[in-house]
Amino acid sequence: MGTEEKLSRYTTEEKSWIMQDWANSAYSIMITTAVFPLYFKSIAESGGLADADSTAYWGYANAAATLVVSLLAPVLGAVADYKGFRNPLFTGFTLAGIFATIGFVFVPAANWLFLLGLYMLSVIGFSGANIFYDGSLMDVTTDERMDRISSAGFGWGYIGSSIPFVIFIFFQLTGILPLSTSGIVKGGFILTAVWWFIFTIPYWKNVKQNYYIEKEPHVVRKSFVRLWETLKNIKEYRQAFLFLLAYFFYIDGVGTIFKMATAVGSDIGLSSNELIVVMLVVQFVAFPFSILYGRASKRFGNKNMIFVGIVTYIFICIYALQLDSLLTFIILALLVGTAQGGVQALSRSLFGQLIPKEQANEFFGFYNIFGKFAAVVGPLLVGLISQLTGNSLDGVFALIILFVIGGILLFFVKVPDPQAKQQS
């Protein structure tokens, strides 16, 4: 019992790490999912774009921004391994994302192209900072507690992101402030940026780079050399590489549905208020289900629980063809909430079982690369199919291909028995 009590407490470093997920998740719901997509759709409409075209450009922008991060990630990850480099890189990308988010407020009406460009900058800042955030997990906790802390980050991130969202909805629905709808939305962007900055302070203060490579001359050139060595090492570990291929496909589908949800809801005629309330409900559903996935994995295993998530997403892709009302969209959104956090959290812990501990930082660097680069294909697929058919629901259905391929590849991944590893 004493051991359980001890494990239930978080250290200062662990709390600060979890708090960063609490901080930046506000961007995920306010900018990536719920509010900004609707704002962009309204700006695009005033600029003369049709619904299908604005949804397509939204997909293209997400794909392009993610591609930039994906191309930068290998070098950034290798450079960040050197002593004294990771935290400044994290800070630079975080501040870029925060200031770009504030910049939304000052974009002239109907200038949808400039707004989209600024959004891409914010995505690069947010996604780039998360590369270094994920890589710092090993600096704040032990191998024994890593699954728990990683899951806590996802779970509490959903709650943390909901608070500024609730504040935004309160002012949106009550009209208590003498502001136009556009003014309240812009206030939401500022609130997101301030929330992100304030709750990142504990991370800046308490998370230090404990595992690193000593600095040497020509850091960038040496980073490319190390990057090539890491790539060769991944090929020597067949199961880890096979998992990365599976992860590449199914996490692409997960991320695309997350990013495109409100744009699709808008296309079927749902109002901004309806979509915002649904997204809030999803956040509260995702919190307990993230924890539930973690607990269920102890009995059924990481791999099997990820399969549960993949099957859920396949059903979501099929069900998307039936979207025609608020009720059907609520059902689809709730299904997303049951699987999203669990799939992400368990994918990270499963990969940790497949890699050599002494090379964990390098291998997790590639894990981030595959995750970021994966988010290019899905938005492009949705955008292309939406424009070809004139129906964004067809674009969502097309994502089923990614989940099927990812599930088939995951089936062939052999997961080591954790108990056998402990006994050995």
C-alpha positions, -999 to 999 in steps of 0.1 A, spaced: 0 0 0 29 23 8 43 18 -27 10 27 -43 8 59 -22 43 68 -32 36 62 -69 5 83 -68 25 114 -61 40 135 -88 74 152 -85 78 189 -92 94 180 -126 66 156 -135 39 182 -126 57 208 -146 59 185 -176 22 176 -173 14 213 -170 29 220 -204 3 197 -219 -23 216 -199 -9 248 -214 -5 240 -251 -37 219 -254 -57 251 -253 -42 257 -288 -53 223 -299 -90 228 -292 -93 266 -298 -72 269 -329 -68 234 -345 -103 220 -338 -131 242 -327 -129 280 -331 -103 290 -357 -115 266 -384 -150 282 -382 -134 316 -382 -114 308 -412 -145 294 -430 -163 327 -423 -134 348 -436 -130 326 -466 -167 329 -474 -165 367 -472 -135 364 -496 -157 345 -521 -146 309 -516 -171 280 -518 -175 256 -489 -157 227 -506 -128 250 -517 -123 265 -483 -123 230 -467 -98 219 -493 -75 249 -487 -78 242 -450 -65 207 -456 -37 219 -479 -25 244 -452 -24 218 -425 -5 195 -448 20 221 -459 27 233 -423 31 197 -411 54 190 -440 77 219 -430 79 206 -394 85 170 -407 114 181 -428 129 201 -400 123 176 -372 152 152 -379 178 179 -378 161 197 -349 159 165 -329 195 157 -335 207 192 -326 185 192 -295 204 162 -281 234 184 -275 238 200 -241 222 235 -239 203 233 -272 169 217 -265 154 243 -241 162 273 -263 147 255 -293 116 247 -273 113 283 -263 118 297 -298 91 275 -313 67 280 -284 69 318 -287 65 317 -325 33 298 -320 20 321 -293 28 353 -312 13 339 -345 -19 331 -325 -21 367 -313 -15 378 -349 -48 363 -360 -65 393 -342 -49 418 -366 -56 401 -400 -79 424 -421 -114 410 -428 -117 388 -460 -79 384 -462 -82 346 -459 -49 338 -476 -28 359 -451 -48 344 -423 -41 309 -435 -3 318 -438 -3 330 -402 -21 299 -391 6 278 -408 32 296 -388 13 289 -356 11 252 -365 49 251 -371 55 268 -337 31 245 -318 43 212 -335 79 221 -334 78 228 -297 61 195 -291 91 177 -306 112 189 -277 84 185 -252 80 148 -260 118 143 -259 120 158 -224 98 131 -208 128 110 -199 143 140 -181 115 143 -156 106 107 -147 118 71 -145 112 42 -169 88 27 -143 66 58 -142 69 68 -179 36 53 -190 18 69 -161 32 104 -167 27 102 -205 -9 92 -200 -14 120 -174 -1 145 -199 -27 135 -225 -55 132 -199 -50 165 -181 -43 182 -214 -80 176 -223 -92 192 -191 -67 221 -193 -78 229 -228 -114 229 -218 -111 257 -193 -103 286 -217 -128 270 -241 -156 271 -214 -147 308 -208 -150 315 -245 -183 297 -248 -197 316 -218 -190 350 -234 -201 337 -268 -235 324 -256 -244 350 -229 -234 381 -248 -224 396 -215 -196 417 -232 -206 444 -256 -186 429 -284 -195 415 -318 -191 378 -325 -159 385 -343 -146 405 -313 -154 376 -289 -136 352 -313 -105 374 -314 -107 376 -276 -106 338 -276 -74 338 -296 -57 362 -271 -70 341 -242 -54 310 -259 -21 327 -263 -20 340 -228 -30 306 -213 -3 289 -234 23 313 -222 14 314 -184 12 276 -179 44 270 -198 63 290 -171 66 259 -148 82 239 -176 107 267 -183 115 269 -146 117 232 -136 124 210 -166 161 206 -172 180 187 -199 195 159 -178 204 135 -207 225 150 -234 255 148 -257 284 171 -248 288 200 -272 314 196 -299 325 216 -330 302 217 -360 270 207 -342 248 209 -372 271 188 -394 276 163 -366 238 161 -362 234 150 -398 260 123 -392 242 111 -361 209 113 -379 222 89 -406 235 65 -379 201 65 -362 184 57 -394 207 27 -400 201 16 -364 163 17 -368 166 -8 -397 184 -32 -373 154 -33 -350 127 -48 -373 98 -46 -348 104 -10 -339 107 -1 -376 75 -21 -385 57 -3 -357 67 31 -370 53 22 -404 20 11 -388 20 43 -367 27 64 -397 -6 54 -413 -31 51 -384 -19 82 -366 -23 102 -398 -60 93 -398 -63 102 -362 -47 136 -366 -66 144 -398 -101 137 -383 -91 159 -353 -81 188 -376 -109 186 -401 -139 178 -378 -153 213 -374 -148 223 -410 -168 192 -421 -195 200 -395 -198 234 -409 -202 220 -444 -232 199 -433 -249 231 -420 -242 231 -383 -239 265 -366 -208 277 -349 -224 275 -314 -235 239 -320 -200 228 -331 -183 246 -302 -205 229 -276 -200 195 -292 -162 200 -292 -164 208 -255 -183 176 -247 -157 156 -266 -129 171 -244 -146 158 -212 -152 124 -228 -116 121 -239 -102 126 -204 -117 95 -187 -113 74 -218 -76 82 -220 -72 69 -184 -95 39 -192 -73 29 -222 -42 30 -199 -58 8 -173 -73 -16 -198 -38 -20 -214 -26 -37 -182 -51 -65 -187 -54 -66 -225 -21 -52 -236 -11 -20 -255 -13 -35 -289 -48 -49 -285 -61 -16 -271 -46 3 -300 -66 -21 -323 -97 -12 -304 -90 25 -312 -83 17 -349 -115 -3 -353 -134 27 -337 -119 50 -362 -128 28 -391 -163 28 -379 -161 66 -377 -150 69 -413 -180 48 -424 -204 66 -402 -192 100 -415 -211 92 -447 -244 95 -427 -237 129 -413 -267 152 -419 -277 166 -385 -265 178 -351 -274 144 -336 -253 124 -361 -224 147 -356 -226 144 -318 -224 106 -321 -194 108 -344 -176 134 -322 -182 113 -290 -168 82 -308 -136 103 -316 -134 113 -279 -134 77 -268 -104 67 -289 -82 97 -296 -63 101 -264 -60 64 -257 -45 56 -291 -19 84 -288 -8 76 -253 -5 38 -258 13 42 -291 40 61 -273 43 35 -245 42 6 -269 71 20 -290 90 24 -257 88 -14 -252 103 -20 -287 135 1 -285 168 -3 -267 168 19 -236 203 32 -241 192 47 -275 158 59 -264 163 96 -271 173 89 -307 146 64 -314 119 87 -299 132 114 -322 123 93 -352 89 85 -335 82 122 -335 93 125 -371 70 97 -383 41 112 -363 46 147 -377 52 136 -413 22 113 -412 -1 143 -408 7 153 -444 -11 126 -463 -45 127 -445 -53 164 -450 -42 162 -486 -64 131 -491 -94 149 -476 -88 180 -496 -84 162 -529 -114 139 -525 -135 169 -512 -127 189 -543 -131 161 -567 -165 150 -554 -177 184 -541 -185 167 -508 -162 168 -477 -178 137 -462 -163 116 -490 -130 130 -480 -134 117 -444 -145 83 -457 -113 80 -477 -93 81 -445 -104 45 -439 -75 35 -462 -50 48 -437 -65 29 -407 -68 -4 -426 -31 -2 -437 -20 8 -402 -40 -20 -386 -26 -46 -409 10 -35 -403 4 -34 -365 -9 -69 -366 26 -82 -375 44 -62 -347 56 -86 -320 53 -70 -286 77 -82 -259 61 -95 -226 68 -69 -200 68 -95 -172 94 -116 -191 115 -84 -195 114 -77 -158 123 -113 -149 153 -112 -172 
